[in-house]
Amino acid sequence: MAHEDSGYGNAGGDPDQQGDLHGQAPNGNEDPDDRMMGPPPPPPPPPPPPPVSPTVPSIPSAFTSFVDGLPGGFVQAMMATTVNGMPWTPLVVSAAPYDIYPLSQPTLLFADIATANAPLMDLTGDNLVGLISDGTAPLTVVDTAKPFQYIATGDGGMTLFAQSANGAFVAEGGTNIVVGGQAHMGTWTFDLEGGTNQVWTNAGNDVITTAAAAAGQDTIGLGSGNDFVSSGGRDMIIGGSGNDTVDATGSNDTVFGGSGSLTFINASTVAGAQDNTIVAGSGMMTVEGGAGSITVWGGTGGGTFFGGSAGNNLLVGNSGPVTLVGGGSGDQLYGGAKGGDVLVASTGNETLLGGAGGNNTIWGGTGNDLIVLTGGNNNTVVGGASGNQTIWAGSGGDVITLNGANTDVIAGAGGMDTINAGTGADDFLFINGQAGGVSIINGFNPTNDHIDLVNYAANSYTVASVAGSTSITLSDHTQIVLNGVSHLPSGAIT
């Protein structure tokens, strides 16, 4: 049978989300708009697998004492200065190593490692305060238990097994690995300015800063402390069991949540420049998309995810309860399987899909939104104040409220739904084969609103007036009740 324009944005669709709804599939001869409305969008692909942690080196069980008896061929030069600014004093020159400890005053060391078979340095001096490594070969260090500072400037890089209660590490080049292997490792500051670095923290409340994306790609594994990471971009950050914060000032970060809580903040104010991926874990996670676009895969701990204002955000719930808030046009918000989620559209045209568990609350925005309820009971949908919203009711009992003067399309799906019509010209669609659902429509305006029957034969319904309301029964036993409507004019049903 013939149908009039529905105002529905088809799934493959037009940019303005306008199209006709017909009961047959496209055959290639019809107008591009003249086709059957597509099914609800499929769920997004599964999130990427969790990261495979690089092999974290372990502290050797035995090693040579620092410098004493060291083969001279390993070290090109090693010098030291007292921290009061005394000139550098050579301690090792080529083949003449010297035992430099115990030290009588705080001392800063400078090591220039020449060969690839660099020695292991055990920093056991009582007054050691820092080490600067500027060699071309890698250097491995096990530090003292006292506060210590490291600067790695050479191409060889440094592997540091941190044991200090407090310390600082500055990476300016090379490939550097810092392992907080001791439970008593305290609060450290890491400044990763260059090179390719790995930092694995432990129990302290650490501060980690990485440079802009062009300077290198870093891997940061957070421990049980409450850590703060300021990321310049292109970093992989693995959350720990503490209360961690990641402040992203660059782009292309990948963040994996841990068992603790994690707050991700896209701090840059440059619109469209930040495309970060977040994979939540078993802890609670809060994500703020900032000025860019963001992809967030929810975990078992749930959380609150805000899309970036640049739009085209992908926010996906999992088994934990989530609140998903869109940031701009082109967003996709998918609730989790267990339900109990809150989805909020923003400006522009967005897609919101409620999870199958039910008990979801979905708020339309100001654009032409597509809202899909996939199942479950007790879902609540509130349409936006503007735009042409398209709402697919689920198979459960839903409450749908249409707001404003916009034109809305409601697709009955066999559930026990209550629909509160808006002030605009609303189009209510019912598709043959939905198997006996009941839709109670409040506020139906016979002058402006319309009921569109899809794939039904002509005259396949009966109309009855009951206590000042109109009851419509379709051939598949679907029932439509128009509360407070005693008479339907010709053309109100097609």
N, C-alpha and C positions, 0 to 999 in steps of 0.2 A: 504494500500500500504506500501511498505517497506520504512524504514527511517534509515539514518545513525546516528552515535553517535552525540549528540548535545552538549556535554560538559556542560550540565545543572546539577546543584546540585538539586536533587529532594527534595521535601519538607520533606520527612520523613527520610532522606537520608543518603548517605554515608559521612564519615568524609571528604573525599576529594572532595565532591560535584560533582562527575562524575556519569553519568547515561545515559541510552538510553531513547528516547521519542517514545512512540507508541500510537496508536489511540485506544487501548482497555484498560479496567480496568484490574488490576491484577487478575489472576484466580488461583494462587497458584502453577502453573506448570512452570511458566517462570523463567528465571534467575532473581536473586534479583534486578539486575539493569534494567531488561527488563520490565518496567512498565510505565504507564501514569504519566506524571508530575502532581503533586498535585496542588490544587488551591493555591492562595496566602494565607499567614498565616492569621488566624483570628485576629481581634483586641484583645488587652490584656484585662483581666478582669477589671471591674471598680475599682477605687482606694478605699482604706479602708475608712469607714465613718469618719467624723471629730470626734475628741475626745469629750467625754462627760466630761465636766469640773467637777472636784470634787466640792462638796459643799464648797464654800468659807465662812468661818465664818464671821459674822458681829459683829461690835463693840457693846457691850451691851450699853443700854441707861443709865444705872446707875450702880454704883459699889462702894464698900467701899474704902475710902481713904487708901492709902498705909500704911500697918502695924497698924495704929491707930485703936484699938479696934478689932484686928484680933484674932480669937480663936487660942490659942497656939497650939492646937493639929494638926493644919495644917502644922506647920513649925517646923522642927527639929532643925534647926539652921539658923540664918541669921546674917551675919557679914558685916562690912564695913571697908574700908581703904581710907585714902586720897590718891590722885594720886601721892603724893611726896614720896611714899614708906613707910609710917608709918605702924606699925604692924596691923594685923587684930584685930578689936574690935567687940566683940559679941554685937549685937543689940537685938536679939531675941533668947532666950534659952527656948525651950519647951513651957511651959504654961505662959511665962511672956513676952508678946509682948510689944513693946515700940513704941511710936511715934517718928520717926527719922527725920522729916522735920519741918520747913525749915532748910537747911544745910548751914553752914557758909563757906564751901570751897568745891572744886570739890571732889566728893566722888564716889568710886567704890563699888558696892554691891556684896555680895556673898550669894546666896540662896540655901539651901538644903531642898527640899520639900519631906516630908515623906509619905503623904497619897494621895490617889487617888482623894480626894475632895480638890484639891489644890485651893487656893484663887486666885482671880483676883487682879493683882498688878497694881495700877495706879501710874506711876512714875512721880509725880508732883513736886519733889524736885527741887529747883532752881539750885542746883549745882551737880545734878546727871550726871555722865559721862559714866557709864557702869554698866552692870549686868552680873554676871557669875552664871549660873544655873547648879547645879550638883546633883539634886535629882533623886529619883527613880519614882516619880509621876509627871504627866504633870503639867506644869505651864503656865498660861495665863497672858499676859502682854499687857497693853496699854501704849505706851511710851510717853515721853515728846516731846514738839515741838522743843527742842534744839537738837544739834548733840549728838548722843548716840551710844554706842557700846555694842554688846551682844555676849556672848559666851555660847553655850548650850553644856555641856559635859556629862550630866547625861542620863540614860536610859529613864527617863520620857519625855524628850523633852520639847519643848516650842512652844506656839502659841503666835505670836507677831503681834499686830496691830500697824503698823509703821506710825507715824505722824511726825517724825523728818524731818527737812529740809535736813539733811545729816546724814548718819549713816553707821554702819558696823555690819554684822551678821556673826558669825562663828559657824557652826554646826559640832559637833564632835561625836554625838551619839543621839539615840532616834528618835522619830518622830516629826519633826519640821514643823511648818506652819508659813509663814510670809506673811502678807496681807498689801499691800500698799493702804489702804482704803481712804486716804486723798488726795485731789487734789493738795495740796501744798507739798506733799512728794517729797523730793529733790533727790539728787544723793546718791545712796547707793552702798556699796560693799558687796557682799554675797560670803562667802567661805564655800562651802558645802563639808566638808571633810569626813563625815560619817553619818550614819543613813539614814532614808527615809524622804525626805524633799519636801515641796511645797513652792514655792516663787511666789507671784503675785505682780508684780511691778505696778507703776503708772506713773506719768508724768516725773520723773527724768531720767537722763542718767545713767543707772545703769550698774555695772560690776558684773557678776555672774560667779563663778568658781566652778565646781564640780569635785570630785575626781574620781579615776579609777572605772570601772564598779563594781568591787567586793565590794566596800565600801557602796553601797546603790543605790537605784533607785529614781531619783528626777523628779518632775514635775515643770516646770518653765513657768509661763504665763507672757508674756511681755506686757507692757502698751503703753502709748503714747510717751514715751521718746525714745531716740536713744540708745538702750541697746546693750551690748556686753556680749556674753555667751561663756565661755571656758568650753566645756563639756568633761568630762573624760569617758563617755560612759553610755549606758543604760538609757539615759534621755529622757523624753518627753518634748519638747519645743514648745510652742504655741506663734507664732508671734503676734505682736501688730500693732498699727497704726503708729509707728515711723519707722526710718531707722535702722534696727537691723542687727547685725552680729553674726553668730554662728560659732565658731571655734572648730571643733571636733577633739580631740586628742585621742579618744577611739573609741569604736565600738557600734553598735546596738542602735544608737539614732533614735528617731522618731521626725520629725520636721514638724509642721503644720504652713504654712504661714498665715499671717493676712492681714489686709487691707493696711499696709505700705509695704515698700520694705524690703527684707530680703536677706542677702548674707550668704550662707553656704559654709564653707571651711573645707575640710577634711585635717587636718594639719599633720596627722601622716605620717611618711615615711616608715612604715612597710607594705610591700606589702601583700595584701590579708587579712589583719586583720580587716578591717573596712567595715561593712555591715550596712549602714544607710538607712533609709526610709524618704523621704521628700514628703510632700503633700503641694503644693503651694495653695495660697489663691487668694484674689482679687488684691493684690499688686504685683509689679514686683519682681521677684526672680532670684538670680544668685546662681548657685550651682557648686562647684568645687569638683570633685570626689576624687582627690588625688591618693594615692597609692592603694586603695582598690576597692571594688565594691559598687555600689549605685543604689537605686531605687528612681526615681523622678516621681511624678504625677503632671502634670501641672495644673494650675488654670486658673481663668478668667483674671488674670493680665499678663500672659505670662512671658517670661524671657529667660535666657540663662543657659543651663544645660550641664556641662562637665562630662562625665563618668570617672570613675576611671581607672587607668592603669592596674589593675588586670583583667579587662574585665568582661563579664557577667553582664553588666549594663542594667537596664531597664529604658529608658527615654521616657515619654509619654506626649504629648501635650494635651491641652484641647481647650477651646474657645479663649484663648489669644494667640497671635503670639509668637512662640518659636524658638530658635536656639538650636538644639540638636547636640552635638559633642560626638562621641564615644570615648572610651578610650582604648579598646583592644578587643581581640577575644571573640565572643559569645555575643556581645552587641545586643540589640533590641531597635530600635529608631522608635517611632510612632508619626507622626504628628497629629495635632488637626483637629477637624471637620471643622473649618472655613477656613483652608488653610493659605497661606502666610507664611509658615514655611521654615526654613533652616535646612536640615539634612546633617551631615557630618560624613562619616565613617572614622575609624582609621585603625589600623593594624589588621590583623586577619580576620576571617569570621564573617560578621555582617549582620543583617537584618534591612532594612530601609523601612518603609511604609509611603508614603505621604498621607496626609489627603484628604478628599473628596472635600474640598472647592477649590482646585486648587491653582495656583500661588505659588507652592512650588518649592524650589531649592534643589536638592539632589546631593551630591558629593560622588562618590564611593571612597573607600580606596585602600589599597595595598593587600587586601586578596580576598577571594572568596565571594563576597557580593551578597545578594539577595535584589533587589530593586523593590518595588511594588508601582505603581501609582494607587490609588483606584478610581480616577475620577476627574472631574473638568478640567478646561482649563488652558493653559499657564504654565504648569509644565516644569521645566528645569532639565535635568539629565545629569551630566558629569561623565563618567566612570573613574575609577582609572587607574593609569599608569601601574599597574601590577595586577595579579590575574585573575580569571575567573569570571567576573560579569554576573549575570543573571538579566535581567530587564523585568518586566511585564509592558508594556505600558497601560495606562488607557483608559477610554472611551472618554476623552476629547482630546484637541489638545496639544500634547507634543512635546518638542524639546529634542532629545537625542543625545548626542555626546559620541562616544567611543574613548578612548585614548589608546596609547601604542600598544604593540604587543600581548596583551592578547586576548583570544578567548571569545567573548561575545555572549549571546543568547538574542534575542529580541522577545517577544511574542506580536504580534499585537492584539489589543483588541477592534477594531471597531472605534477608534478615528481618528482624522485628524493629523497624526504624521509626523514630519520631523526627519529623522535619519541620522546622520553623521557617516559613518563607520570609523573604526580605521584601523591601519596598519596591524593588525593580521588577522587570519582566523575567520571571524565573521559568526555566524549562525543565520539566521532570521526565526523565527517560526511564522506561521499563523494557527490558529485553526478554523476549520469549525464552522459556526454559529455566527461569530462576526458581521454579519449584516452590511456590506457595508462600512467599514472604508477605509481610504486612507492613505497609507504610502509612503512618498517620501524619497528615500534612496540616499544620496549623497556619492560618493566615493566607491561604490560597486565594488569589484575586482572579476571579473568572474573566475579568476584562484583560488583564496583562499576562497572566500566567498560562502555561500550556502543558498538557500531558502528551508525550510522544511515545507511541507504542512501536517497538522495533521487532521485526520478524514475526509479527502476529498477522493472522489472516483478517480480512475485512469483517467487521461486525463480530469480532471474537471476544466481546466483553458485554457485561450487563451492568446497568446503572440503576441504583435504588436510592430513594430518599428515606433516611432514618433519623427521626428526632431532630430535624433541622440541619442535618449533615448529609453528604452524598457519599455512598459506598459504591465503588467500582470493582467488579470481580472479573478477572481475566481468564482466558481459557486454560492457563497453566495453574490456576487456583491462586495466583497472586491477588492480593486485596489492597485497594487504595481507599483510604478514608479521608475525605476533605471536610475537616471540622468547620462547622458554621456556614457551609455552602449548601444552600437548599436547592439551587438550580444551576445547571451548566448550560451556557449558550452553545449554539452550534459552532463547531470548529475548535472547541476547547480540547477535544481529544482527536488525535489523528494517528 
